[in-house]
Amino acid sequence: MAQLTYYEYLLSKQESGELKTLFALGLPCCYRTYLDIYSYHLSHPKASQFTIALELNTSKRTVFRALHILSTTIPD
């Protein structure tokens, strides 16, 4: 079985409506932005981190963090 990435996990929670509960329980609110960044990255795979930062009005550091964290697989 393929391992889920944090992006896939959070996306499934968003689709099921559980993401609001995770935020209420303490998931940092920056993950909302991270989901937008990663979604943009998936739809524009050749865009640089700088381009993504400009498009989404954020910093390159935030883009790097989002791509790094959300592309990580969830350990078993």
Stockholm file with secondary structure:
# STOCKHOLM 1.0

chainA/1-76         MAQLTYYEYLLSKQESGELKTLFALGLPCCYRTYLDIYSYHLSHPKASQFTIALELNTSKRTVFRALHILSTTIPD
#=GR chainA/1-76 SS CCCCBHHHHHHHHHHHTCHHHHHHTTCCTHHHHHHHHHHHHHHSTTCCHHHHHHHTTCCHHHHHHHHHHHHSBCCC
#=GC SS_cons        CCCCBHHHHHHHHHHHTCHHHHHHTTCCTHHHHHHHHHHHHHHSTTCCHHHHHHHTTCCHHHHHHHHHHHHSBCCC
//
